Amino acid sequence: MPELTINGAITHYRISSRPPENAPVVVCLHGSGADSIVWSAQLSRLRRDYAVMAPDLPGHGRSEGDALASAADYAAWLHAFTQALELERFFLMGHSFGGAIAQEYAREHPGRVAALVLIGTGTRFKFSGTYRELFENGIGPEAPEARQIIPQQFLEAYAFLKNTGSTALHADLLAAGRFDSRPWIGTVAAPALVMRGENDIVTPPDMPAELTAMLPNAKLATIEDAGHVVMLEARDAFNDRVSEFFETCRYI
C-alpha cells in the first residue's frame, strides 16, 4: 500500500492499478471500525473507468494516529489527504460513518466534490446514538442488563460491527452518535446517490430515506439481497448502479 504523512502520522491508502489516463478520481471512505479493504471490489472493478482511492482513516487499518472525535475532524483530515495527492475535484463515496464524513466534507468544500455516493448512512445514526447514551450512563451493550433495555435490532447491529470492526470501533460509534446533519444538509447541492441494502440491520430504511429527502439533488437506490456492507455483498449490482450514476455527473 502506498503511504503519505498527514498531520505528522503515516496514512496508508489503496489505489486502483493502471486506471485510464486522466480518469476521474473516486475517493472512498470506510465506516466505523473498518478499513479500506471494504472497497476491494471497487478498486478492482471500477478501475477500468476511474482512478479509485481508499484511505485507512487515522487509527484504522495500517494508518497511524488515533481515531478522531467527530465527522468534522475526519473531514478536515480528508481535506489534508486530498491536497497531499493534489486532487482538485473528485467523486466521493462514504459507507456508514464514512457517509457522515462525506457529508461534512461536501458541506465544507462544495467545489471539490463532483458527486456523492452515500451508502448505509443517514443524517444521524440511531444505533450509534443509543450506543453513546448507554456509554454515558455507564452501561455497555455487553452488560447483562442491556438485553432487557436494548432493542434486539441494536444488539444484532452491535454484534455485527464488533465482529467486523477494530479497536477504533468504540471511538467511531461515539463520534457517529454525536453526528446530526439535519440543520445543514439542505445546503449540500452536489448530485447524490443514497444507497442501502434491503437487509441492512445497522441502518434502518427511514435513515437513508430521510437523507435523500433532505438533500436538494439526491436519488435513493435499494440493492436487493444485500446487508450493511452492500459494496461487498452485492458488488456487481452496486458497481453497475454507481457507474451509471457517475456517468450522469461527469460533465456537470
NORMOZI-V671753 format. One record per backbone hydrogen bond with DSSP energy under -0.5 kcal/mol. NH is the residue of the N-H (numbers start at 0). CO is the residue of the C=O. If there is no record, write none. Layout:
NH;CO, NH;CO
//
This chain:
1;12, 3;10, 5;3, 5;8, 8;5, 10;3, 12;1, 13;53, 15;51, 19;46, 22;19, 23;48, 25;50, 26;90, 27;52, 28;92, 29;27, 33;30, 37;34, 38;35, 39;36, 41;38, 42;38, 43;39, 44;40, 45;41, 48;45, 49;45, 50;23, 51;49, 52;25, 53;13, 54;27, 55;11, 56;54, 58;63, 59;56, 62;59, 63;9, 73;69, 74;70, 75;71, 76;72, 77;73, 78;74, 79;75, 80;76, 81;77, 82;78, 83;79, 84;80, 85;82, 86;81, 87;85, 89;111, 90;24, 91;114, 92;26, 93;116, 94;28, 95;118, 97;94, 98;95, 99;95, 100;96, 101;97, 102;98, 103;99, 104;100, 105;101, 106;102, 107;103, 108;104, 111;108, 112;108, 112;109, 113;89, 113;111, 114;89, 115;190, 116;91, 117;192, 118;93, 118;116, 119;194, 125;123, 128;124, 129;125, 130;126, 131;127, 132;128, 133;129, 134;130, 135;131, 136;132, 137;134, 138;133, 142;139, 145;142, 146;142, 146;143, 147;144, 148;144, 148;145, 149;145, 153;150, 154;150, 155;151, 156;152, 157;153, 158;154, 159;155, 160;156, 161;157, 162;158, 163;159, 164;160, 168;165, 171;167, 172;168, 173;169, 174;170, 175;171, 176;172, 177;173, 177;174, 178;174, 178;175, 180;122, 183;180, 184;180, 186;183, 187;184, 188;186, 190;113, 191;216, 192;115, 193;191, 193;218, 194;117, 194;192, 195;220, 197;222, 198;225, 199;196, 203;201, 206;203, 207;203, 208;204, 209;205, 210;206, 211;207, 212;208, 213;209, 214;210, 215;187, 217;214, 218;191, 220;193, 222;195, 222;220, 223;221, 225;222, 229;227, 231;228, 232;228, 233;229, 234;231, 237;233, 238;234, 239;235, 240;236, 241;237, 242;238, 243;239, 244;240, 245;241, 246;242, 247;243, 247;244, 248;244, 248;245, 249;245, 251;248
//
